[in-house]
């Protein structure tokens, strides 16, 4: 399994720190493709279905509030084998913040996956 903050994700962070009007990367997408995440990616591999809006928070992993967390549940509208997911700053299109891939999870219509993204700054 591989998870990475991509280049556009780093731009979201620095834009916010510079006082820009950054949008929170809280929109969860999932896909069925087999690509390995790379820093230059701007989308996940073979995105399917609709994105869901996650709930954001600050949590503590090692130091108080060092982790940005997004939690959300996606439900399959049809049968898929989900192999990757990502966080975006918009419900459609938008900028990819972080993405990860994993061993395929077969889903039938109506099955769900709850994603918990934790991006720790250490």
C-alpha positions, 0 to 999 in steps of 0.5 A: 500500500502506498499513500502520498501527498501529491504536488497539487496537495502541497500547493493547497497547503502552501496557498492556505499558509500564505493567506490564500482562499484554499478550499478544504480537501474533504471530498473523498473519491474512489477508483478501480485502477491499478496505478501506483500513486506518484507526486505528479498525479492530479487524479486517482486511477479510474475514479468511479461513482460520486465523491462524498463530503468527509468530516474534517478535524484535527487529531493528535498522533504524536504532538497535539493537533499534528494530524488533519483527519477526514472521515467519510463513507462511500456506498457502491451504486453498482459492483466494483473492486475498489483499489484506490482513493483520494481526497480532493478540494472540490466535489467534482474536478478540483485539485487532488490533495492525497491519494493511496492504493490498496489491495482490491476490495470487492463491493456489491451494489449497496456495500460501503467503505468508511475511509479515514484519512490521516495526514500527519505533519511531523 
